[in-house]
Every structure is written in C-alpha cells, then in structure tokens.
C-alpha cells in the first residue's frame, strides 16, 4: 500500500519547563543558533496516528594508552 510520510527532524538541546508550559529545542551549528518551539512542532501531529522516537547522544572518552 502506498504511504505519504510527514516528518520533522531537529537535532539540538531540549529545554522543558513544565511549570511554565514551555518546551524549546535549541539547534547549534557552526554558523548559527536556532530555537524551535517543541510543542508547536508536535501540535502538527495532534490527533494523528504517529510513531515517536527520541535519542540522546553523548561523546565517549577513548582509552588513553
């Protein structure tokens, strides 16, 4: 069956303040810093069938010889 896929990809720092109802993602590149409203992004998918995944990336420290 054919499918149409709507997706958004943002990589950055997630900052959620539940008390104030604010969630932002700050994407930092070598040339700029962009801030996105996380709730605005996920609102585009409200009421729709979705799959959701989230991952954290951390640098590993190599073994020193």
N, CA, C and O atoms as a GROMACS GRO file, in nm:
protein
  260
    1UNK      N    1   0.084  -0.118   0.000
    1UNK     CA    2   0.000   0.000   0.000
    1UNK      C    3   0.089   0.125   0.000
    1UNK      O    4   0.188   0.130   0.072
    2UNK      N    5   0.055   0.222  -0.078
    2UNK     CA    6   0.130   0.348  -0.084
    2UNK      C    7   0.108   0.427   0.043
    2UNK      O    8   0.001   0.421   0.104
    3UNK      N    9   0.210   0.502   0.082
    3UNK     CA   10   0.201   0.585   0.202
    3UNK      C   11   0.261   0.721   0.176
    3UNK      O   12   0.355   0.736   0.098
    4UNK      N   13   0.206   0.820   0.241
    4UNK     CA   14   0.262   0.953   0.243
    4UNK      C   15   0.314   0.976   0.385
    4UNK      O   16   0.241   0.954   0.482
    5UNK      N   17   0.439   1.018   0.398
    5UNK     CA   18   0.500   1.035   0.529
    5UNK      C   19   0.530   1.182   0.552
    5UNK      O   20   0.590   1.249   0.467
    6UNK      N   21   0.489   1.233   0.666
    6UNK     CA   22   0.517   1.370   0.708
    6UNK      C   23   0.608   1.358   0.830
    6UNK      O   24   0.568   1.300   0.931
    7UNK      N   25   0.729   1.412   0.822
    7UNK     CA   26   0.821   1.403   0.935
    7UNK      C   27   0.896   1.534   0.952
    7UNK      O   28   0.911   1.613   0.858
    8UNK      N   29   0.943   1.555   1.073
    8UNK     CA   30   1.025   1.671   1.105
    8UNK      C   31   1.145   1.620   1.183
    8UNK      O   32   1.129   1.539   1.274
    9UNK      N   33   1.264   1.667   1.148
    9UNK     CA   34   1.384   1.628   1.220
    9UNK      C   35   1.457   1.750   1.273
    9UNK      O   36   1.489   1.842   1.198
   10UNK      N   37   1.481   1.751   1.402
   10UNK     CA   38   1.556   1.860   1.465
   10UNK      C   39   1.656   1.796   1.560
   10UNK      O   40   1.621   1.705   1.635
   11UNK      N   41   1.780   1.842   1.556
   11UNK     CA   42   1.882   1.792   1.647
   11UNK      C   43   1.932   1.909   1.729
   11UNK      O   44   1.982   2.008   1.675
   12UNK      N   45   1.919   1.899   1.861
   12UNK     CA   46   1.964   2.007   1.946
   12UNK      C   47   1.939   1.978   2.093
   12UNK      O   48   1.916   1.863   2.131
   13UNK      N   49   1.945   2.082   2.174
   13UNK     CA   50   1.926   2.071   2.318
   13UNK      C   51   1.779   2.094   2.351
   13UNK      O   52   1.722   2.197   2.313
   14UNK      N   53   1.718   1.999   2.422
   14UNK     CA   54   1.578   2.011   2.463
   14UNK      C   55   1.572   2.077   2.600
   14UNK      O   56   1.640   2.034   2.693
   15UNK      N   57   1.491   2.181   2.612
   15UNK     CA   58   1.472   2.252   2.739
   15UNK      C   59   1.322   2.259   2.767
   15UNK      O   60   1.249   2.332   2.699
   16UNK      N   61   1.276   2.184   2.867
   16UNK     CA   62   1.134   2.179   2.901
   16UNK      C   63   1.114   2.238   3.039
   16UNK      O   64   1.182   2.200   3.134
   17UNK      N   65   1.020   2.333   3.050
   17UNK     CA   66   0.981   2.389   3.178
   17UNK      C   67   0.833   2.358   3.197
   17UNK      O   68   0.747   2.428   3.144
   18UNK      N   69   0.805   2.252   3.272
   18UNK     CA   70   0.667   2.207   3.289
   18UNK      C   71   0.584   2.310   3.365
   18UNK      O   72   0.464   2.324   3.338
   19UNK      N   73   0.645   2.382   3.460
   19UNK     CA   74   0.571   2.483   3.537
   19UNK      C   75   0.519   2.595   3.449
   19UNK      O   76   0.408   2.645   3.471
   20UNK      N   77   0.598   2.634   3.350
   20UNK     CA   78   0.558   2.743   3.260
   20UNK      C   79   0.495   2.692   3.130
   20UNK      O   80   0.445   2.772   3.051
   21UNK      N   81   0.496   2.561   3.109
   21UNK     CA   82   0.438   2.505   2.987
   21UNK      C   83   0.516   2.538   2.862
   21UNK      O   84   0.458   2.560   2.755
   22UNK      N   85   0.648   2.543   2.875
   22UNK     CA   86   0.736   2.581   2.764
   22UNK      C   87   0.829   2.464   2.732
   22UNK      O   88   0.885   2.402   2.822
   23UNK      N   89   0.846   2.436   2.603
   23UNK     CA   90   0.943   2.336   2.558
   23UNK      C   91   1.010   2.390   2.432
   23UNK      O   92   0.944   2.423   2.334
   24UNK      N   93   1.141   2.397   2.437
   24UNK     CA   94   1.217   2.451   2.324
   24UNK      C   95   1.331   2.357   2.288
   24UNK      O   96   1.386   2.288   2.374
   25UNK      N   97   1.365   2.356   2.161
   25UNK     CA   98   1.482   2.284   2.113
   25UNK      C   99   1.576   2.387   2.052
   25UNK      O  100   1.538   2.462   1.962
   26UNK      N  101   1.699   2.391   2.102
   26UNK     CA  102   1.799   2.483   2.050
   26UNK      C  103   1.898   2.404   1.966
   26UNK      O  104   1.969   2.316   2.014
   27UNK      N  105   1.900   2.438   1.837
   27UNK     CA  106   1.989   2.372   1.741
   27UNK      C  107   2.109   2.463   1.719
   27UNK      O  108   2.093   2.578   1.677
   28UNK      N  109   2.228   2.412   1.746
   28UNK     CA  110   2.350   2.492   1.733
   28UNK      C  111   2.434   2.435   1.619
   28UNK      O  112   2.467   2.316   1.617
   29UNK      N  113   2.467   2.521   1.524
   29UNK     CA  114   2.558   2.484   1.416
   29UNK      C  115   2.681   2.574   1.426
   29UNK      O  116   2.687   2.662   1.511
   30UNK      N  117   2.777   2.551   1.340
   30UNK     CA  118   2.897   2.634   1.345
   30UNK      C  119   2.868   2.779   1.306
   30UNK      O  120   2.944   2.870   1.342
   31UNK      N  121   2.759   2.802   1.233
   31UNK     CA  122   2.727   2.937   1.186
   31UNK      C  123   2.615   3.007   1.261
   31UNK      O  124   2.606   3.129   1.257
   32UNK      N  125   2.528   2.930   1.329
   32UNK     CA  126   2.412   2.995   1.392
   32UNK      C  127   2.353   2.910   1.504
   32UNK      O  128   2.392   2.796   1.526
   33UNK      N  129   2.258   2.971   1.573
   33UNK     CA  130   2.182   2.904   1.677
   33UNK      C  131   2.035   2.933   1.652
   33UNK      O  132   1.993   3.048   1.646
   34UNK      N  133   1.956   2.827   1.636
   34UNK     CA  134   1.814   2.840   1.607
   34UNK      C  135   1.734   2.779   1.722
   34UNK      O  136   1.771   2.673   1.773
   35UNK      N  137   1.625   2.844   1.762
   35UNK     CA  138   1.539   2.794   1.869
   35UNK      C  139   1.402   2.761   1.810
   35UNK      O  140   1.344   2.842   1.738
   36UNK      N  141   1.352   2.640   1.842
   36UNK     CA  142   1.223   2.594   1.792
   36UNK      C  143   1.130   2.562   1.909
   36UNK      O  144   1.176   2.515   2.013
   37UNK      N  145   1.002   2.587   1.891
   37UNK     CA  146   0.901   2.555   1.990
   37UNK      C  147   0.861   2.408   1.972
   37UNK      O  148   0.795   2.373   1.875
   38UNK      N  149   0.901   2.323   2.066
   38UNK     CA  150   0.874   2.180   2.057
   38UNK      C  151   0.725   2.151   2.055
   38UNK      O  152   0.680   2.065   1.979
   39UNK      N  153   0.647   2.222   2.138
   39UNK     CA  154   0.503   2.199   2.141
   39UNK      C  155   0.437   2.237   2.008
   39UNK      O  156   0.342   2.172   1.966
   40UNK      N  157   0.487   2.340   1.943
   40UNK     CA  158   0.434   2.379   1.812
   40UNK      C  159   0.463   2.271   1.708
   40UNK      O  160   0.380   2.241   1.622
   41UNK      N  161   0.582   2.212   1.717
   41UNK     CA  162   0.620   2.106   1.624
   41UNK      C  163   0.529   1.985   1.642
   41UNK      O  164   0.474   1.934   1.544
   42UNK      N  165   0.512   1.938   1.766
   42UNK     CA  166   0.432   1.817   1.785
   42UNK      C  167   0.283   1.844   1.768
   42UNK      O  168   0.206   1.750   1.746
   43UNK      N  169   0.241   1.968   1.778
   43UNK     CA  170   0.099   2.001   1.757
   43UNK      C  171   0.056   1.970   1.613
   43UNK      O  172  -0.061   1.942   1.588
   44UNK      N  173   0.150   1.975   1.517
   44UNK     CA  174   0.118   1.940   1.378
   44UNK      C  175   0.071   1.796   1.365
   44UNK      O  176   0.004   1.761   1.268
   45UNK      N  177   0.105   1.712   1.462
   45UNK     CA  178   0.072   1.571   1.458
   45UNK      C  179  -0.041   1.535   1.554
   45UNK      O  180  -0.077   1.418   1.566
   46UNK      N  181  -0.097   1.633   1.622
   46UNK     CA  182  -0.202   1.610   1.721
   46UNK      C  183  -0.323   1.542   1.658
   46UNK      O  184  -0.374   1.586   1.555
   47UNK      N  185  -0.368   1.434   1.720
   47UNK     CA  186  -0.485   1.362   1.672
   47UNK      C  187  -0.458   1.265   1.558
   47UNK      O  188  -0.551   1.204   1.505
   48UNK      N  189  -0.330   1.251   1.519
   48UNK     CA  190  -0.295   1.162   1.408
   48UNK      C  191  -0.222   1.039   1.461
   48UNK      O  192  -0.167   1.041   1.571
   49UNK      N  193  -0.224   0.933   1.384
   49UNK     CA  194  -0.151   0.812   1.419
   49UNK      C  195  -0.003   0.836   1.391
   49UNK      O  196   0.035   0.868   1.279
   50UNK      N  197   0.081   0.821   1.494
   50UNK     CA  198   0.223   0.852   1.479
   50UNK      C  199   0.311   0.740   1.535
   50UNK      O  200   0.263   0.650   1.604
   51UNK      N  201   0.438   0.748   1.505
   51UNK     CA  202   0.541   0.675   1.579
   51UNK      C  203   0.634   0.782   1.634
   51UNK      O  204   0.654   0.886   1.570
   52UNK      N  205   0.691   0.757   1.750
   52UNK     CA  206   0.772   0.859   1.816
   52UNK      C  207   0.900   0.793   1.865
   52UNK      O  208   0.897   0.684   1.922
   53UNK      N  209   1.012   0.860   1.842
   53UNK     CA  210   1.138   0.810   1.896
   53UNK      C  211   1.222   0.930   1.939
   53UNK      O  212   1.214   1.037   1.879
   54UNK      N  213   1.299   0.910   2.042
   54UNK     CA  214   1.387   1.015   2.092
   54UNK      C  215   1.518   0.948   2.131
   54UNK      O  216   1.518   0.837   2.184
   55UNK      N  217   1.630   1.014   2.106
   55UNK     CA  218   1.758   0.956   2.145
   55UNK      C  219   1.849   1.065   2.197
   55UNK      O  220   1.837   1.182   2.161
   56UNK      N  221   1.940   1.024   2.282
   56UNK     CA  222   2.041   1.113   2.337
   56UNK      C  223   2.176   1.070   2.285
   56UNK      O  224   2.207   0.950   2.281
   57UNK      N  225   2.258   1.166   2.246
   57UNK     CA  226   2.393   1.136   2.201
   57UNK      C  227   2.493   1.194   2.301
   57UNK      O  228   2.481   1.308   2.344
   58UNK      N  229   2.591   1.113   2.337
   58UNK     CA  230   2.697   1.157   2.427
   58UNK      C  231   2.831   1.117   2.368
   58UNK      O  232   2.846   1.008   2.312
   59UNK      N  233   2.929   1.206   2.380
   59UNK     CA  234   3.064   1.173   2.336
   59UNK      C  235   3.125   1.073   2.435
   59UNK      O  236   3.104   1.084   2.556
   60UNK      N  237   3.198   0.977   2.382
   60UNK     CA  238   3.267   0.879   2.466
   60UNK      C  239   3.414   0.919   2.480
   60UNK      O  240   3.474   0.973   2.387
   61UNK      N  241   3.468   0.891   2.595
   61UNK     CA  242   3.610   0.919   2.620
   61UNK      C  243   3.692   0.796   2.579
   61UNK      O  244   3.668   0.686   2.628
   62UNK      N  245   3.789   0.815   2.487
   62UNK     CA  246   3.868   0.700   2.443
   62UNK      C  247   3.966   0.655   2.552
   62UNK      O  248   4.000   0.731   2.642
   63UNK      N  249   4.010   0.532   2.540
   63UNK     CA  250   4.112   0.481   2.632
   63UNK      C  251   4.244   0.545   2.597
   63UNK      O  252   4.285   0.548   2.481
   64UNK      N  253   4.311   0.597   2.698
   64UNK     CA  254   4.444   0.657   2.677
   64UNK      C  255   4.550   0.551   2.701
   64UNK      O  256   4.551   0.485   2.804
   65UNK      N  257   4.640   0.536   2.605
   65UNK     CA  258   4.746   0.436   2.618
   65UNK      C  259   4.880   0.500   2.636
   65UNK      O  260   4.980   0.431   2.648
   0.00000   0.00000   0.00000
